[in-house]
Amino acid sequence: MHAGSDRLDSVIVGAGFSGMYMLHRLRQAGFAARVYEAGSDVGGTWFWNRYPGARCDIESMDYSYSFDPELEQEWEWTERYATQPEILRYANHVADRYDLRRDVQFDTRVETAWWDDGQACWIVTTDAGDQLTAQFCIMAVGCLSTAKTPEVPGLDRFEGPWYHTGRWPHEGVDFTGQRVGVIGTGSSGIQSIPLIAEQAEHLTVFQRTPNFSMPARNAPLTPDFVEQCKADYPERRELARRSRVGVPLGVPTEELATQADADEREQRFCAGWEKGTLFGLSATYADLLIDKAANETVAEFVRQRIREIVHDPETAEMLAPKDHPFGTKRPCLDTGYFSTFNRDNVALVNVRKDPIAEITAHGLRTADTEYDLDALVFATGFDAMTGPLLGIDIRGRNGVALRERWAEGPRSYLGVSVAGFPNLFTITGPGSPSVLSNMMVSIEQHVDWIVDCVTFARDRRSTTIEATAEAQDVWVDHVNEVAAFTLLPTANSWYMGANVPGKPRVFMPYIGGVDVYRQICDDVAAKDYEGFTLA
Ligand code: NA7
């Protein structure tokens, strides 16, 4: 497709899993749509995050679309936790299967989206010079797509190559014979560090906050298991949709860690640790994420496992998280992360104690020490959730900028719509479960709901549908109230915007549960989109 000026029913920003499914559903509902995508192909997160060891930590059989039984039956996952290349192959398969690419303009970044009150439409412009007018504007920009390099002086002086895990070169990187520095120990650091350590001559890990991580126990999928899952797919998918976090876990326990005896607790935690899932430990008791004393029991359990794995006691203590409760920052699943620190060619530096002062021509200098490095890896994360939305100059009624509206933190109705921004939808936006859940389940739920919503508006011959300020206020209060009931707002996490200097500290996702949230959204729809005004 070529740059130009056009009018369509809808414009979608992003061709990751949310934008792809949105396009498919809008077409089915008879809406003409165009997708703009900054990357040169589909896949979003899985297009950009090509660092060594990148894989999903939701099980493959669940981290996939459920909208088409034929698709889920024909696709073959090979591992319990799929690698980035395999997930990207899946995204490409979906794009081919539903002929999505003909409505996607790649290598094109949307720069502005302005609401035009007179014409009742969005005017979208891109860095390729396009101008598109559309009744509906759907932001499918992802939650973790604005990569963040740290605010350390001197990077421009560094003479070696440097990489961000979220913008990894497509041709891969060979660290053989090099002294490599990795900054950051979130999921991306924890997944890539074991593989970089195997390849590099020497690896120095610069850690600011140690993280809770559990063994993934990844393995090839057996044909029997796959066959059984596929046979059970209708129930399995429904269980995921009706669960707290979007995976088929079953009914949550009501038992409390604080009331269990120590031996029994230990046994349960051991069983949870063995499961190799993100929720294996947090789901063992109902009070782990809401009661500090309960949380300390599981936090200490994980610290003990780290002390068992890591030989050097000083390194083990550095790796054992003590500054935030378990699960209040995104926990990780790993393959050999902690044991990597038993290698002779790996060193750990605590940059909380000895802060990074600057990047130099030949490496990195902390307050106390100079490190000579050939290559630097920033596993420093993202300006999460709001970053991708505020990276676009979005203006609603009366030219009011979303950046201005959200100066004190994001405010939305259901995480899908913003008062003052008619006909604009945010898939897995702040105020919805999104990053606290299996993203595939949350994406499908949002896309289905949005398509029903715009169809409803069309059937009513309404040109606009818009959240009311009152409904938004009530929702924001509810999101905050539920979050405050848990320990999650107590940590300096990216959920809170705490990883970006100057970003308002607001707990962004909705922690009430995928099941509860879906019911609320369904009720809103059943009441003819209560909380919205149609005009
Ligand atoms: P994360 O989880 O945000 O991790 C980023 C890491 O980088 C984390 O350890 C940060 O420490 C560290 N960091 C960030 N800035 C600095 C500076 N300036 N100095 C030292 N260390 C720094 O990002 P990931 O890419 O690993 O994972 C993102 C999500 O993707 C993950 O949660 C899953 O949902 C999938 P901090 O903790 O802020 O002290």
Boltz pocket constraint, residues with backbone or C-beta under 6 A from the ligand:
constraints:
  - pocket:
      binder: B
      contacts: [[A, 144], [A, 150], [A, 151], [A, 152], [A, 165], [A, 183], [A, 184], [A, 185], [A, 186], [A, 187], [A, 188], [A, 189], [A, 190], [A, 206], [A, 207], [A, 208], [A, 209], [A, 330], [A, 331], [A, 351], [A, 356], [A, 379], [A, 380], [A, 381], [A, 382], [A, 435], [A, 492], [A, 494], [A, 498], [A, 499]]
      max_distance: 6.0
